[in-house]
Amino acid sequence: MEEVDHLAHERSKAQFDGDAMKVVWAGSKHALDVADRMARLVASDPVFRKDNRPMLARKELFKNTLRKAAHAWKRINELHLTEEEASMLRVFVDEPSYVDLHWGMFVPAIKGQGTDEQQKKWLPLAYKMQIIGCYAQTELGHGSNVQGLETTATFDPKTDEFIIHSPTLTSSKWWPGGLGKVSTHAVVYARLITEGKDYGVHGFIVQLRSLDDHSPLPGITIGDIGTKFGNGAYNTMDNGVLQFDHVCIPRNQMLMRVSQVTREGKYIVSDVPRQLVYGTMVYVRQTIVSDASKALSRAVCIAVRYSAVRRQFGSQDGGPETQVIDYKTQQSRLFPLLASAYAFRFVGEWLKWLYADVTQRLQANDFSTLPEAHACTAGLKSLTTSATADGIEECRKLCGGHGYLCSSGLPELFAVYVPACTYEGDNVVLLLQVARFLMKTVSQLGSGKQPVGTTAYMGRAQHLMQYKCDVCGAEDWLKPSVILEAFEARAVRLAVNCAQNISKAPSPEEGFSELSADLVEAAVAHCQLIVVSKFIEKVQQDIPGRGVKEQLQILCNIYALSVLHKHLGDFLVTGCITPRQGSLANDQLRSLYSQIRPNAVALVDAFNYTDHYLGSVLGCYDGNVYPKLEEEAWKDPLNDSVVPDGYHEYVRPVLKQKFRVSRL
Ligand SMILES: Cc1cc2nc3c(=O)[nH]c(=O)nc-3n(C[C@H](O)[C@H](O)[C@H](O)COP(=O)(O)OP(=O)(O)OC[C@H]3O[C@@H](n4cnc5c(N)ncnc54)[C@H](O)[C@@H]3O)c2cc1C
């Protein structure tokens, strides 16, 4: 195929240093270097080919995933990759598999909940992949309500063992990734029963399959839960079902960092604080926010490049038609998503810092910021994954009909991404947790207890309840302090309104339940404020590179003002801004879209994604879309023969009228 860069003209229009922006996106020069090397390593290895994925039947697809996972592990060892390089390599292999749960959930669960002794025993095996683990919490009957789990772990002092049992159909473990066909071990969550008393849900390490022939151990029934949404997509993962019939495990396989059962069967809470467990949750959710920015940026990269290539209408005297990226409606849908991808990238980066801060504080027995950090990560997980899932679908629509083809990469990206709104906590359930925390914070405002971290602004509630936005012209909306105060006032007022309405209910619980839809909106407002404020903080730092800071400033303003525009109702009903000020914000937004337009392609180039990772003929770097679309079409198995299988049985008889037609 000819080697012409069809987007060269777009690239030449950029008003900033693209290499410097790549460093900002990656987080550092070192991170960029690692990501770049790993992406190229994967892209150049034929085993990691993925363009045929949507066409493979489930069994073939799954076997191919196993092959890739094994090959990745081989390469990691052969090349002596560091932990950082290995995890990047897995990112670019870009195929959900048991490996994700092994490294992402099983290992952190043991690290977070295991004693030193348990860590010493299990982690080396896991690190060398001599055992493969998964995270078995959710059951057929209960997911969000973890306290409702039914699997039991009953201590038997006679044998010094726990008996793990699934007493009902609904207690079957259902959904854990990697469980269905691969994992040899699992961290299983079960109700701990000892001395006849139920102590609630605890984690246990349970071996599931023989390390010799992979057959399930006695008392264990195990399998895959079935095909999931989309072609390819998450069907590479063996989400599993698991039932226990009185399976015995040694007592020391209960994860005993925060509580223990003694040889005699006494339940004791250790002096290690329970809150430590939350540290793991902060870690896992921080990675989910990072993944959101990756998924959204991929979709946006495809939609921006294709929108610059695609032309429709507007041709005068036989001249070229208009690039669809130049339509204002296209810009008003696309550029807020581009800005969101950057916003989520920076909030994800900040969450990494937060995790380090929480870990340090936990080590010093300082738990003061933990509830706030916990609420903040729960909220950001919910906000970023919902916006990303919606954003990928919007990008598909932005690519018109061709976006619906698997070769655009968007259908599979959507299908593989949407469950992020559900796993690691259903997004609505998480927002309700955030709302509960906000209500508690509001109730303590008069007590002198100062709100911390991302809720610190609530300490200025009195001022924010009185606040009047002083925007007089569209350019006033470019001031970070103006944007911040408007978002703070909206968040505080929505929260305080909810608290006041709850106080009128017969009981706080009834009030909370009645107002839950409003509470979710208050929680969203709080989380959007966090994203806006972290973007502003980022832009206020020293950022090297010609024009880089200016572009980020524009993106930051686009993010904030597009959120404001979308939620204008909130800002107006809470009286934070006037209708005129809302309209000025919209004027400013239009101007910002025009400013970002010449830089759009270069801004997605800064993600530094290889064509392999993007997996999209519409988003390919050189923009040579049409020949690639055609090439992909001819690769479809349906085109293997010109006359389709089935013609003689089912098409010819219709054409030749060989059916007995009764009435005609
Ligand atoms: C692809 C995928 C991978 C997964 N991987 C794993 C894994 O590795 N290990 C594991 O243990 N689990 C896993 N899960 C399970 C996942 O964690 C649960 O599905 C998730 O926690 C949601 O729980 P649920 O399915 O019970 O939803 P439900 O709680 O039944 O939610 C159903 C609906 O009810 C609403 N709802 C529920 N409670 C409330 C409430 N209190 N107030 C208002 N609305 C409410 C929800 O918003 C939702 O709309 C996975 C799930 C998926 C889809």
The ligand as a Gaussian input file, in Angstrom:
#p B3LYP/6-31G(d) Opt

LIG

0 1
 C      -17.034000      -8.452000      33.100000
 C      -17.186000      -8.644000      34.570000
 C      -16.107000      -9.108000      35.314000
 C      -16.243000      -9.360000      36.678000
 N      -15.176000      -9.872000      37.375000
 C      -15.347000     -10.219000      38.682000
 C      -14.290000     -10.850000      39.421000
 O      -13.182000     -11.054000      38.907000
 N      -14.526000     -11.232000      40.701000
 C      -15.729000     -11.020000      41.304000
 O      -15.880000     -11.386000      42.466000
 N      -16.732000     -10.398000      40.650000
 C      -16.585000      -9.997000      39.354000
 N      -17.610000      -9.375000      38.668000
 C      -18.869000      -9.130000      39.367000
 C      -19.063000      -7.667000      39.674000
 O      -18.164000      -7.255000      40.661000
 C      -20.532000      -7.440000      40.081000
 O      -21.319000      -7.737000      38.950000
 C      -20.736000      -6.026000      40.555000
 O      -20.198000      -5.849000      41.828000
 C      -22.222000      -5.611000      40.553000
 O      -22.952000      -6.445000      41.355000
 P      -24.272000      -7.174000      40.839000
 O      -23.964000      -7.884000      39.585000
 O      -24.798000      -7.925000      41.990000
 O      -25.283000      -6.012000      40.480000
 P      -26.573000      -5.633000      41.307000
 O      -26.160000      -5.117000      42.634000
 O      -27.545000      -6.749000      41.297000
 O      -27.090000      -4.431000      40.432000
 C      -28.293000      -4.478000      39.632000
 C      -28.897000      -3.056000      39.605000
 O      -29.340000      -2.714000      40.903000
 C      -28.854000      -1.446000      41.298000
 N      -28.611000      -1.450000      42.756000
 C      -28.026000      -2.433000      43.492000
 N      -27.978000      -2.073000      44.799000
 C      -28.522000      -0.846000      44.878000
 C      -28.749000       0.077000      45.954000
 N      -28.358000      -0.186000      47.204000
 N      -29.339000       1.244000      45.663000
 C      -29.698000       1.563000      44.400000
 N      -29.495000       0.735000      43.353000
 C      -28.922000      -0.444000      43.579000
 C      -27.550000      -1.277000      40.518000
 O      -27.251000       0.099000      40.322000
 C      -27.888000      -1.959000      39.194000
 O      -28.534000      -1.037000      38.366000
 C      -17.477000      -9.101000      37.318000
 C      -18.555000      -8.601000      36.573000
 C      -18.422000      -8.369000      35.213000
 C      -19.589000      -7.841000      34.437000

